[in-house]
Amino acid sequence: MKRRTLLGRMLTGFALVLLLAWCLLIAFEVYEVKVLQQRYSKAENDSRARGLLLLAESLRDRPQQLAQAIETQEQLRHQYWWTLGYSAPWIHLQMWVDGRQVYACSPPLRSVQPAELTPPPTLPPDRGWSYVQVRSDDDRVVIRRWQERPGTWHFSNAGMVHYTRPLLMSLPLLLLPAWLILRQGLRPLRAIGRQIERRDAKDLAPLPDTPYAELAPVVDAVNRLMARLSRRLSREREFLVDAAHELKTPLAVIEVNADRLLRAAPAAAQAREGLHEGVQRITHTVHQLLSLMRSGAESETEGNALSRQDLAALLRDRLALLAPLAHRHGVELELQGPDEAWLQLAREGMASLLDNLIDNAIKYGAAQVLLRLDGSEAAGWRLSVSDDGPGIPPALHAKVFERFYRLPGQDQPGSGLGLAIVEQVAARHRAAISLGPGLGGRGLGVTLEFAPSPASAQLHHQAGLVRKPVTVA
């Protein structure tokens, strides 16, 4: 499929503007001819006829002098129109004195000849002529005058050719310079395209500023896009470096303990324990990395992967799977909430979020972990996971969501990816996440506030029960 060009689009618009201007001029010409000129023609015909009536009343007893005076007036009329640059409209004139026709003038006519030269006084002879009849007060003098109405030539073939010729001649003369000007004007845009095309895939430096105000938004938008790509690539490089660093330690543990197994049989038990610990740590880190990358990929896809599911049932399932871990740490798990909590969610991503929150609460909790779910589908659900452990200082609340960040002095094994995964999954589900105190004013409490689904909120609003919506981060 051939692409349209901006140059052709602008030239077409320019031609349409010319055509519209020409149509407006033609419309004005039609109005002038059909309305104004015919009004002027009728007024002139009336004025000329009354002037002839005054002349005929003064010379009605001298027919020869009257005819000469009429011819002199006619010559003056032709001269007047010639001075204006036009040909005088043709006329037909009849004059009666005491019931006897004393003068008649019927020159060759350019328009339709009147069908009848002596019509009744109240009937104009033809639509192409302006007709008037005047008489003296004593009815001794009667004058009938026809004058050609303008406009017949304007709407003939010759007239239309006259009006169309300037448009046809001006279009090439105007469009060619416009084409050259627009082609030159679009050169900076083509130059920017060539600059981007010649760039290496790794070159994300901003484009140079443009002196043209029309191109500045394009250049600025491209530079902002390159800046975002640069920041993202930088974060990916940092991620790879951190991931390699995290994997380095458990691999070293595995290597050392494997070497001990080969060297000394008495230390085999201790080596097996260290090897087992290293394998567990590296396995956990790999699983966390996969979960983090999967949640990031899901957040960039279309939202049609979300489906209406029961969050309460998913909570019970995850608690059942993590119950053995809680038992080993001596932590009691408690869930408070409704039997059902329907929500638009991605099951795998939400399961990863819950596993990370509950796993962290179990590891860092002292004796109890409380999960509370309340709200409704129409007003939005609120989920909180609280423990009674050491908690996180408020100054580090924002820091703990960074990848691979761990609080100083931690003795629990971990990768520092749990809350980063939680943040990504929460963003995918349009949920606001916040940190606060846990059970009894100590420990850590993580709260998720889910926005209501649009369809449910609308139904709830129609029922008059809608609450103030939750602000989504």
C-alpha positions in Angstrom: 0.0 0.0 0.0 1.4 3.3 -1.1 1.8 5.8 1.8 0.4 9.2 1.6 2.8 12.1 1.9 2.6 15.3 4.0 3.7 17.3 0.9 0.7 15.9 -1.1 -1.6 16.5 1.9 -0.5 20.2 2.2 -0.7 20.8 -1.6 -4.2 19.2 -1.7 -5.3 21.5 1.2 -3.8 24.5 -0.7 -5.7 23.6 -3.9 -8.9 23.1 -1.9 -8.5 26.6 -0.3 -8.1 28.1 -3.8 -11.1 26.2 -5.0 -13.1 27.4 -2.0 -12.1 31.0 -2.6 -13.1 30.7 -6.3 -16.5 29.3 -5.3 -17.0 32.1 -2.9 -16.2 34.7 -5.6 -18.6 32.9 -8.0 -21.3 33.0 -5.3 -20.8 36.7 -4.8 -20.9 37.3 -8.5 -24.2 35.4 -8.7 -25.6 37.4 -5.9 -24.4 40.7 -7.5 -25.9 39.8 -10.9 -29.1 38.2 -9.7 -29.9 40.6 -7.0 -28.0 43.9 -7.0 -27.6 44.4 -10.8 -31.3 43.6 -11.5 -32.3 46.0 -8.7 -30.1 48.7 -10.3 -31.5 47.9 -13.8 -35.1 48.3 -12.6 -34.2 51.6 -10.8 -32.4 52.9 -13.9 -35.3 51.9 -16.2 -37.8 53.7 -14.0 -35.6 56.8 -13.8 -35.0 56.9 -17.6 -38.7 56.4 -18.3 -39.7 59.3 -16.0 -37.0 61.5 -17.6 -38.4 60.8 -21.0 -41.9 61.6 -19.7 -40.8 65.1 -18.7 -39.1 65.6 -22.0 -42.2 64.4 -23.9 -44.6 66.7 -22.0 -42.5 69.7 -22.9 -42.1 68.7 -26.6 -45.3 66.8 -27.3 -46.4 69.4 -30.0 -43.0 69.1 -31.8 -42.5 65.5 -32.8 -39.2 66.0 -34.7 -37.5 67.9 -31.9 -38.8 65.2 -29.4 -37.2 62.4 -31.5 -33.9 64.3 -31.8 -33.9 64.9 -28.0 -34.5 61.2 -27.4 -31.6 60.2 -29.7 -29.4 62.7 -28.0 -30.2 61.2 -24.6 -29.6 57.7 -25.9 -26.2 58.7 -27.2 -25.4 60.2 -23.8 -26.5 56.9 -22.1 -24.2 54.9 -24.4 -21.3 57.3 -23.7 -21.9 57.0 -19.9 -21.8 53.2 -20.0 -18.7 53.3 -22.3 -16.9 55.5 -19.8 -17.6 52.9 -17.1 -16.1 50.3 -19.3 -19.3 48.4 -20.2 -21.6 48.2 -23.2 -24.9 49.9 -22.6 -27.8 47.5 -22.1 -30.2 47.3 -25.0 -33.6 49.0 -24.7 -36.9 49.1 -26.5 -39.1 52.3 -26.3 -42.6 53.2 -27.3 -44.2 56.6 -26.8 -47.8 57.8 -27.4 -49.1 61.3 -27.4 -52.9 61.8 -27.4 -53.4 58.1 -28.3 -51.0 58.2 -31.3 -47.6 56.5 -31.3 -45.1 59.2 -32.0 -41.9 57.3 -31.4 -40.6 53.7 -31.3 -37.1 52.4 -30.8 -36.3 48.7 -31.3 -32.6 48.3 -32.1 -31.0 44.8 -32.5 -31.2 43.1 -29.1 -28.5 40.9 -27.6 -31.0 39.0 -25.5 -34.3 37.4 -26.1 -36.5 39.6 -28.1 -39.8 40.6 -26.3 -42.6 38.5 -27.6 -45.0 41.4 -27.9 -44.0 45.0 -28.2 -47.4 46.4 -27.1 -48.2 44.3 -24.0 -50.9 45.3 -21.5 -49.6 48.0 -19.1 -49.5 45.5 -16.2 -47.7 42.6 -17.9 -43.9 42.6 -18.3 -43.0 41.1 -21.7 -40.3 38.7 -20.7 -38.3 37.6 -17.6 -35.0 38.8 -19.3 -36.3 42.4 -19.5 -37.1 45.1 -17.0 -40.4 46.8 -18.1 -42.0 50.0 -16.9 -44.9 52.1 -18.1 -45.4 55.8 -17.1 -48.0 58.3 -18.1 -48.6 62.0 -17.5 -51.2 63.3 -15.0 -53.7 64.1 -17.9 -53.0 60.7 -19.6 -52.0 62.5 -22.8 -48.5 61.1 -22.8 -47.8 57.3 -22.3 -44.3 55.8 -22.3 -43.4 52.1 -22.2 -39.7 51.2 -21.8 -38.0 47.8 -21.8 -34.3 47.5 -20.7 -32.2 44.4 -20.9 -31.5 42.8 -17.6 -27.9 41.8 -16.8 -26.9 38.3 -16.2 -27.8 36.4 -19.3 -24.2 36.4 -20.5 -22.7 35.6 -17.1 -24.4 32.2 -17.0 -23.9 31.3 -20.6 -21.1 28.9 -21.8 -18.9 31.9 -22.8 -19.4 33.4 -19.3 -18.6 30.2 -17.5 -15.4 29.9 -19.6 -14.5 33.5 -18.7 -14.8 32.7 -15.0 -13.2 29.3 -15.1 -10.1 30.3 -17.1 -8.4 32.2 -14.3 -8.8 29.3 -11.9 -7.3 26.8 -14.4 -4.5 29.1 -15.3 -3.6 30.1 -11.7 -3.6 26.6 -10.1 -0.3 25.4 -11.8 1.3 28.8 -11.3 0.4 28.8 -7.6 0.9 25.1 -6.8 4.4 24.8 -8.4 5.9 27.5 -6.1 3.9 26.1 -3.2 5.4 22.6 -4.0 8.9 24.0 -4.1 8.4 26.0 -0.8 6.9 23.1 1.1 9.6 20.7 -0.2 12.3 23.0 1.1 10.4 23.5 4.3 10.2 19.8 5.1 14.0 19.3 4.6 14.7 19.7 8.4 12.2 16.9 9.2 13.9 14.6 6.7 17.2 15.6 8.1 16.1 14.5 11.6 14.9 11.2 10.2 18.3 10.6 8.6 20.1 11.4 11.9 18.1 8.8 13.7 18.5 6.3 10.9 22.3 6.6 10.9 22.6 6.1 14.6 24.1 3.0 16.2 21.7 0.9 18.2 23.7 1.7 21.4 23.8 5.4 20.8 21.1 6.9 23.0 22.5 10.4 23.1 19.9 13.2 22.7 19.3 14.8 19.3 20.6 18.3 18.9 18.2 21.1 19.4 16.3 22.3 16.4 15.8 26.0 15.6 12.3 25.4 14.3 9.4 25.6 16.7 7.3 23.1 14.7 9.9 20.4 15.0 10.8 21.1 18.7 8.0 18.8 20.1 9.2 15.9 17.9 12.8 16.3 18.9 11.9 16.7 22.6 9.7 13.7 22.5 12.4 11.6 20.9 15.0 12.8 23.5 12.7 12.0 26.3 12.2 8.5 24.9 15.9 8.0 24.6 16.4 9.2 28.2 13.8 6.6 29.4 15.5 3.9 27.4 18.9 4.9 28.8 17.6 4.8 32.3 16.0 1.5 31.8 19.1 0.0 30.3 21.1 1.4 33.2 18.7 -0.3 35.6 18.9 -3.6 33.7 22.7 -3.4 33.9 22.6 -2.7 37.6 20.1 -5.6 38.0 22.5 -8.0 36.2 25.4 -6.8 38.3 23.4 -7.2 41.5 22.1 -10.6 40.4 25.6 -11.8 39.6 26.8 -10.6 43.0 23.9 -12.4 44.8 24.6 -15.6 43.0 28.3 -15.3 43.6 28.1 -16.0 47.4 26.0 -19.2 47.3 28.1 -20.5 44.5 31.2 -19.9 46.5 29.6 -21.7 49.4 28.8 -24.7 47.2 32.3 -24.7 45.8 33.9 -24.6 49.2 31.8 -27.3 50.7 32.1 -29.5 47.6 35.9 -29.2 48.0 35.6 -30.2 51.7 33.6 -33.3 50.7 36.4 -34.3 48.4 39.2 -33.5 50.8 38.1 -34.6 54.3 35.7 -37.3 55.2 35.4 -36.2 58.9 33.9 -32.9 57.8 31.5 -34.5 55.4 28.4 -33.9 57.6 29.3 -30.2 58.0 30.1 -29.9 54.3 26.8 -31.5 53.3 24.9 -29.0 55.6 26.8 -26.0 54.0 26.3 -27.4 50.6 22.6 -27.8 51.3 22.3 -24.3 52.6 24.1 -22.9 49.5 21.9 -24.8 47.1 18.8 -23.6 49.0 20.0 -20.0 48.9 20.8 -20.1 45.2 17.6 -21.8 44.4 15.6 -19.2 46.3 17.5 -16.4 44.5 16.8 -17.9 41.1 13.2 -18.4 41.8 12.9 -14.8 43.0 14.7 -13.5 39.9 12.3 -15.5 37.7 9.3 -14.2 39.6 10.6 -10.6 39.4 11.2 -10.8 35.6 7.9 -12.5 35.1 5.9 -9.8 37.0 7.7 -7.1 35.1 6.9 -8.7 31.7 3.2 -9.1 32.7 3.0 -5.4 33.7 4.0 -4.5 30.1 1.3 -6.6 28.4 -2.3 -5.9 27.8 -4.7 -5.9 30.8 -6.9 -8.6 29.3 -4.9 -11.3 31.3 -6.7 -10.2 34.4 -9.8 -12.2 35.3 -12.4 -12.2 38.0 -11.3 -14.5 40.8 -11.7 -15.1 44.5 -8.9 -13.4 46.5 -10.1 -15.0 49.7 -9.8 -18.5 48.4 -6.3 -17.7 47.0 -5.3 -16.4 50.4 -6.4 -19.7 52.1 -4.5 -21.7 49.5 -1.2 -19.8 50.0 -1.6 -20.0 53.8 -2.0 -23.8 53.6 1.2 -24.1 51.5 3.2 -21.9 53.9 1.9 -23.4 57.1 4.9 -25.9 57.4 7.3 -22.9 57.2 5.3 -21.1 59.9 5.3 -24.2 62.1 9.2 -24.6 61.8 9.6 -20.9 62.9 7.0 -21.2 65.6 4.8 -18.5 64.2 1.0 -18.6 64.3 -0.9 -17.7 61.1 -4.3 -16.0 61.4 -6.7 -14.9 58.6 -9.6 -12.5 59.2 -12.0 -11.8 56.3 -15.0 -12.8 54.3 -15.5 -16.2 52.7 -15.4 -14.7 49.2 -13.6 -11.6 47.8 -14.0 -11.3 44.1 -11.4 -9.2 42.3 -9.9 -8.8 38.8 -6.5 -10.4 39.2 -3.8 -12.5 37.6 -3.6 -15.6 39.7 0.1 -16.4 39.2 1.3 -12.8 39.9 -1.0 -12.5 42.9 0.2 -15.8 44.3 3.8 -14.6 44.1 2.8 -11.3 45.9 1.1 -13.2 48.7 3.9 -15.7 49.0 6.5 -13.0 49.4 4.5 -11.0 52.0 3.6 -14.1 54.1 7.1 -15.5 53.8 8.7 -12.3 55.0 6.2 -12.0 57.8 6.9 -15.5 59.0 10.7 -15.1 58.8 10.8 -11.8 60.7 7.8 -12.3 62.9 8.2 -13.2 66.6 5.1 -15.3 67.3 2.1 -14.2 65.2 1.2 -13.1 61.6 -2.2 -11.6 61.0 -3.8 -11.3 57.6 -6.9 -9.1 57.4 -9.1 -8.7 54.3 -12.1 -6.3 54.3 -14.1 -4.1 51.9 -16.2 -5.1 48.9 -16.0 -5.6 45.2 -17.8 -2.4 44.5 -15.9 -0.2 47.0 -12.5 -1.9 46.7 -10.7 -4.5 48.8 -8.1 -3.8 51.5 -5.5 -6.5 52.4 -3.1 -6.1 55.3 -0.3 -8.5 56.4 1.0 -7.7 59.9 3.7 -9.3 62.1 5.2 -8.7 65.5 8.9 -8.7 64.5 11.5 -5.9 64.6 9.9 -4.0 61.7 11.4 -1.5 59.3 12.4 2.1 60.3 10.2 4.7 58.6 13.2 6.3 57.0 13.9 3.1 55.0 10.3 2.4 53.9 11.1 3.6 50.3 14.5 2.0 50.2 13.3 -1.6 50.9 11.4 -1.7 47.5 14.7 -1.5 45.6 16.1 -4.7 44.1 18.6 -6.6 46.3 18.4 -4.1 49.1 18.5 -5.7 52.6 18.3 -4.0 56.0 21.7 -3.8 57.8 22.3 -6.5 60.4 19.8 -9.1 59.0 20.6 -12.6 60.0 17.7 -14.2 58.0 18.7 -15.5 54.5 17.1 -13.7 51.6 17.7 -12.1 48.2 16.3 -8.6 48.8 13.8 -9.1 45.9 10.6 -9.9 47.8 9.2 -6.3 48.2 10.3 -5.4 44.7 8.2 -8.2 43.4 5.3 -7.1 45.6 5.5 -3.6 44.3 5.5 -4.7 40.6 2.5 -7.0 41.0 0.6 -4.4 43.0 1.1 -1.9 40.3 -0.2 -4.4 37.7 -3.4 -4.8 39.8 -3.8 -1.0 40.3 -3.3 -1.4 44.0 -1.7 1.2 46.4 0.9 -0.3 48.7 2.0 1.3 52.0 4.1 0.3 55.0 3.3 0.9 58.7 3.5 -0.5 62.2 2.5 -4.1 62.7 0.8 -6.0 65.6 0.7 -4.1 68.9 2.4 -1.1 67.4 5.6 -3.0 66.6 6.7 -5.1 63.7 5.7 -4.4 60.2 2.3 -4.0 58.5 2.0 -4.1 54.7 -1.3 -2.8 53.4 -2.6 -3.2 49.8 -5.7 -1.2 48.7 -7.3 -2.4 45.5 -9.3 -0.1 43.3 -12.9 -1.2 42.7 -13.7 -2.7 39.3 -15.5 -0.1 37.0 -18.5 -2.3 36.3 -19.1 -3.1 40.0 -18.6 0.5 41.1 -21.1 1.7 38.5 -23.7 -0.7 39.7 -23.0 0.2 43.3 -23.3 3.9 42.5 -26.7 3.3 40.9 -27.8 1.6 44.0 -26.7 4.7 46.0 -24.2 2.7 48.1 -20.9 3.8 46.6 -18.2 4.9 49.0 -15.3 7.3 48.3 -12.9 5.5 45.9 -9.4 4.5 47.1 -6.6 6.6 45.7 -4.4 4.4 43.5 -0.7 5.0 43.5 
